Amino acid sequence: MEKYFIEDFAYLDCYEKETIIANKANGMWIKVPKICYEIIKLMSENNKYISCGIEYFEREEDKKYFQNIIEKLDQIGVLSEYFDDKLYFRRVEVITISLTNRCNLYCDYCCTNARHNYKDLPTDDIKKIIKNIMSFDPKKIVITGGEPMIRKDFFEIIEYIRKDYSGEIQLLTNGTYITRDNINLLKMIDSISISIDGYNKKMVDKIRGNGTFEKVINSISFLQEINFKKIALSMVFGENDRNKMNKFKDFCEISNVKPVYRFFSRFGRGKNLNTYIKNSNISFFPLVLFNKNEYIERTLCCNPGNLNLFVNYDGNVYPCQNLIHKKFEMFDALDLNQSIVEKIKERSHSVFDELDKINTALIERCIDCRHKLFCGYCLANIDNMFSDISTLESTCKLIRNSKLDI
């Protein structure tokens, strides 16, 4: 099938001898010689099939090389059957709903600054929000908090979602409310990710409170007793924790669960915490430094507001849970209408202008930086970084001095 290269689908980073082409939606990327990109661009500007570019090469081996590039561009998703195609998100992939900002634990780094006392939205409002957000036809709904299971109506809410929704439901929890008495009700959920932040009792209880490690281990055991397969454990890592990653992985393998690696950023209670990052002028520990001399699979691709939406515990909707700021507020989930849905799919909502201002692939300051597509794996981290000039300069220097060969 003949296809066109759609520049609107891609981030482009052009250098003297090569060009990086990255899919805006999924982050997949390839690096091509400059001459090949110039031919790709020429075909696009003249509304020609990308395969027409093959005729610009004389040697058979060069034709095969360009054909291989075409196939890779198709694999990463920047080609289309239609020359006038535009970036359009036909559905929001993941909607995360915070049922509460209450939590029975008090972790020092908590990005949501969850606390023990907070007035939750009533059950009927939560149900209305759930009904409204189904307008986006999400592939996945993530239930979070605070600690979502702290709500007395938790299972009533899950049952309401499952009644008319066949997509994936994921629960993010600290695991302390999972018991033998409620374990069978969790079968309504497809996957459960439990935050644990360690691989032994001493580590976990120090961060999350005495007895937490044992409760989580028991919760895993209860889930596995009913043959619940999709269980994950997550741990937050800082700048000196590379050696802990393998130990955490081994612990998860022994426990027969999936490991999830989370990297510390200065959000919520963690804003002024120096346990994970000693330099207070560094806002996050860049992923490029966890991948020294290794291939980075994806560029910036979180696409908050398009592929992801976050419903806060008060009903307000933001691009993601770490972009809770007035300038990023999108709408009240209780008042959602079809006009708002279309604006988000078309990327014409005003919030996207704000998001573009913190996108390192687009902003003037980063135009000549070779890491601009790779340092900002999270727009919330970038927003945090740009909020203070000393933080910006320190974090940028850390990234620029990395040994990653892109």
Residue, then its C-alpha position, 0 to 999 in steps of 0.5 A: m500500500e502506497k503511503y505519504f510521509i506526514e510531517d504533522f505526525a513527527y518531531l524533526d531534529c536536523y543536524e549537519k549529517e543526519t536527522i532524527i524523525a520521532n513520532k509525536a504520539n508514541g515516541m518511536w524514532i529513527k535516525v536517517p542520513k540528511i540526504c534521505y530526509e531531504i528526499i522524504k521532505l521533498m516528497s511530502e512537500n509535493n504530495k507524492y508517495i514516499s516511495c517515489g523518492i527511490e527513483y532519486f537513487e541510482r545504485e541498487e544498494d542505495k534504493k534498498y537502503f531507502q526502501n528500508i527507511i520507508e519501512k521503518l517510518d511506517q513501523i514508527g507510525v509517521l506514514s499515512e494513506y492520505f497526504d492531507d492527514k493531520l495529527y488527530f487523537r481518535r480516543v484518549e488512551v488512558i484516563t486516570i481518576s483520583l477518587t480521593n486525596r486521603c491516604n492512611l500512609y504519609c510517604d515523604y516524597c508523595c507527589t500528590n501530597a496526600r493527607h489523612n483528612y480530606k472531604d471526598l466528592p459524594t458517590d453520585d458525583i463520582k458516578k456522574i464523572i465516570k459516565n461523562i468521561m466515557s465520551f472519550d472511549p478510553k482504552k484504560i481507566v486507572i483508579t488512584g488517590g491518595e489511597p482509593m481503597i480508603r473510600k467506603d464506597f470503593f467497590e460500589i464505584i468499581e462495580y459502576i465502572r465495570k457495568d458498562y465498560s469492557g476496557e481495562i481497569q487498573l488500580l494504583t494502591n498502597g496495598t494495605y486495604i487488600t484483605r481475604d474478605n474483599i479479595n474476590l471483589l477485586k476480580m472486577i479489576d484487570s491489573i493492580s500496581i502496588s507502591i512498595d518502595g523497597y525490597n525488604k522490610k527495613m527499607v519499606d517500613k522506613i519510608r511507608g510506615n511500620g508493618t507496611f511491608e508485611k501487609v503488602i506481601n500478604s496482599i500479593s499472597f491473597l491476590q495470587e491465591i485467587n489466580f490474579k495474574k497482573i500484579a505489579l510492584s513499583m519503587v521510586f529511584g533517585e540519582n544513586d539508586r542504579n544498584k538498587m534496580n537489579k535488587f528490586k527486579d530480583f525481588c519482584e521475580i521471586s514474588n512473581v510480580k512485574p517490577v515498575y521503576r519510577f524516577f523521583s521528581r520534585f512534586g508535592r511533598g517531594k518538592n524540597l526533599n533532598t533524599y533522592i536528589k542531593n542537589s536542590n537545584i536539580s528538579f528531576f533525575p533525567l532518564v538519559l542518565f539512567n540509560k548511559n551508553e544505552y539506546i533510548e527506545r522512545t522520545l518525549c511521548c507522554n502526550p498529556g491532554n491527548l493520550n492521557l487525562f487526569v481527573n483530580y479528586d475535586g472533579n477538575v480535569y488536567p493533562c496529568q496528575n503532575l500538572i495541577h496548575k490553573k493554567f493547565e486546568m481543562f474542564d470540570a468533569l461534572d460539566l463535560n460536553q461533546s464540544i470539549v471532547e472534540k477540542i481535545k481530540e483535535r488538539s484545539h483546546s487552549v491547554f495545548d498552547e500552554l503545553d507547547k510552551i514547555n515542550t523541549a522539542l518546540i521551544e526556542r531555548c532548546i532548538d540547538c540541543r541534541h538532547k531536546l527530544f530525549c531529556g523531557y520524557c515528562l512535560a511536568n518535569i520540564d514545567n518544574m524545571f522551567s519554573d526557576i532559572s537556577t534549576l533550569e541551568s543545573t538540570c540542563k547542564l546535567i543532561r548535556n554532560s551525559k555520555l548518551d550517544i544519540 
